[in-house]
Each structure stands twice: as C-alpha cells, then as structure tokens.
Amino acid sequence: MERYRFNPSDILTELNELNRKFTDASATLMQENTCQVAPHTKEEVLSNNIFKLYRYEPAGEKRALTPILITYASINRPYILDLQEDRSFIKPLLENGFEVYLIDWGYPKQKDKFLSLDDYINGFINNCIKHIQRETCLQKVNLLGVCQGGVLNLCYAAINPQNISNLVCINTPVDFHTQNDRVYNHSKHIDFDKLVEAHGLIPGKVLSLNFINTNPMHFISRKYSDFALNIDHNERKKLFLRIEKWNFDCPDQPGTAFGQFCNDFYKNNKLISSEIIIGSNKVDLKNIVAPVLNIYSTEDIIVPPESSKALKGLTNSLNYHEIACQGGHISPFISKKCLSTIPSRLCDWLMLRDSF
C-alpha cells in the first residue's frame, strides 16, 4: 500500500486560507449588523403603548374568507416569520389568498413590569380579534400561534371558543415536563419570584443566554465555525447575519407576566391539568372545539416534539391534525425545504375549512 504523502506547501496554503476566513468572519461579527429584514409590506392598524397589530398587504386575489391572526412569542421578534424575500413564512400565506394580521409585542419598558398574562390574553389578543371582527364583519378568525404565542392562543381559544374558526399551533409547548425538555431542566432550578423581585423587568439578554445554554456547543462553537467556513458565500453570509440579528434581539419582559408564565407553565405544568387561571377565567382546553392543526419540529430542543404532541386528546376538537417538520425550532421559517412544503400544507388545510 502506497503511503499517503503530505505536501507541506499545500498544508500551509490551507492553513493560511483558514486563518483568513476566520479573520474575515471575526471582523464581520464585530461590525454593526445592518442586515434588513421583513421585506413584505404591512400597515399598522391598531396599537397602544405595548403592542402593535399589523395587516399585511395582500398579494393577488383574496381567495379565503377567514383571516389569519399570528401571535408570536413575546421573548423574540416576529420578523423571523418574514426574514428575507426567499425565506418568508408569511409570503406564501399571502400568495395563497389569505388576509394576514400579525401581533408585534414590541419592547416593554420598566413602567410595564406589572403587565400580567391577563393583560396579554384577555386584553391585547382580545382587542386585536375585536378589531379584525369589526373590519371583516366576521365573528371568527384563524388563530395561528408560534412557541409561547401558541400557548397564549390556546388559553385565549379555551376562554373564547366562539371567536375561533381554526387553531394552528407551531412548535407550541403543551406538556412542559417532558423528559428531554432542556428549557424546563434549566428553569426548574430558578427562583422566578426572586428574579422578578430583583429586576421588575426581566432583561432580554438573560433570556438569550438561557437559550444558548440549552445547547452551548452548537450556539457557540459549531455555528460560528460554519459561518467562518462559508464567509465567502454571500447568500449564506446574509442569511446567517439576519438570523444572528434575530437571535440576540430579545426584548425585556414584564416581570409579572414572565413570572406567571414560568411558574404556572414551566414549573407547575398547569396547562395540561386545566389549573391555569387567566384573570377570572379558568383555562380548560376541553372548551376548544375548533379544528386544530399542530405543527412541530422533529429536532426541536427548545420545544421537544413530545411537548407539542401532548395537545392531542386534550381538546374537544373533532378535527385534530399533526404535521412534522424536519429540523429545529425555527426550521419552519428559515429552511428552504420546510418553506417549500409547510406553508402550502397549512394553506390547503385552512382552505378546506373555509366557507368563502
């Protein structure tokens, strides 16, 4: 067998090139991230000092009667759903003839620290739905929730089932005590009451670090090494920087609502046992009778598939359907493979249940 021969000159060339790529990557990351996001036109139709409700400019002919209201998590920014022209979850909804509204929770201030889950669910979400009802002259809307936003929607739908035409959950935690739930395993050691007492407004940077700690080797090592190796690939570079911008764009959280969510959902897992109380309303998922579409990611470490799939059998819906998306927590919104199938399947599912 011929021995493999190393050429010292080739090795030196490769090392120099590798060093150049890591140097360029470091310099890029040190610069201000000015990547533009959210390319699709939308107008602000409702707001107060906390949230804004946006309506997207329709793309072509309206083919569905019932509008879609999207509720995203308050701990991240919703532009991940419309990151760039070719990586947009919202774009195909518009192209399929749906009227789309989106709640933007904004950036709470210290004066907002006493906002509760009652304010978010029975106040803000309810106000958005009332606005859509007035504008469309329809009683019911399609309610779509992502992650924590899906939890808020489940609570709203359980309290106000008469306002929901169809309910869509994407990577939404339901059972918060599944074996592989890294967020729960981190959070169960935290005294959230003391955290809220100390801060009032929970710093978004603390939440960013907590999510990084769920998989530090990926978030710190592999992610940045992959970025460096692909630094000369302009499209991958732009996509990385947009996702990086989103990753660290975590608004501060009102302490009261944050403490309620962490204690009632993560620590005490009250959603599946119907023990959640929002304002004066008990949240019983059995009150949900609308069709339910539950989309989960197979490799999600923020919301494990088992946590999302626990929704099956907890409602009184006679029409429950699941779709598995290959990938991690944000794959449905940034993966070209997922974007080529998931939004169209969602639109088909909703259109079959539309009465236009």
Secondary structure, DSSP 8 states (H G I E B T S, - for coil): -------HHHHHHHHHHHHHHHHHHHHHHHS--------S-EEEEEE-SS-EEEEE---S----SS-EEEE--TTS-GGGGEEETTEESHHHHHHTT--EEEEE-----GGGTT--HHIIIIIIIHHHHHHHHHHHT-S-EEEEEETHHHHHHHHHHHH-GGGEEEEEEES--S-TT-TT-HHHHHHTT--HHHHHHHHSEE-HHHHHHHHHTTSHIIIIIIHHHHHHHTTT-HHHHHHHHHHHHHHT----EEHHHHHHHIIIIIIT--TTTT--EETTEE--GGG--S-EEEEEETT-SSS-HHHHHTTTTTS--S-EEEEEESSSTTHHHH-HHHHTTHHHHHHHHHHHT---
